[in-house]
Amino acid sequence: MAQKQGESSQFTGVVQDKTFAPGSKSERVSAHLVLDNGEALRLRRRGAVSYGDTELEGLLGKSITATGTVRNGVLFLEDWREN
């Protein structure tokens, strides 16, 4: 990615369920934004629960443009719109 860690940027992709931390005690399925280049960013809304966010689950299968900050592979969402 071209942006710096912690810098707000826009990303476009499809929201999909993917396995997070496979093989670990933290393993779970969570919403990810899969970008055109195949990179997947785990999604998390600012101030929301980190697991079981029903608003993010409602985006599954949809193409969105999201604005947020990336830290350690997690896209902390500030805003998004469906494409």
Stockholm file with secondary structure:
# STOCKHOLM 1.0

chainA/1-83         MAQKQGESSQFTGVVQDKTFAPGSKSERVSAHLVLDNGEALRLRRRGAVSYGDTELEGLLGKSITATGTVRNGVLFLEDWREN
#=GR chainA/1-83 SS CCSCTTCEEEEEEEEEEEEESTTSTTCEEEEEEEETTSCEEEEEETTSCSSCCHHHHTTTTCEEEEEEEEETTEEEEEEEEEC
#=GC SS_cons        CCSCTTCEEEEEEEEEEEEESTTSTTCEEEEEEEETTSCEEEEEETTSCSSCCHHHHTTTTCEEEEEEEEETTEEEEEEEEEC
//
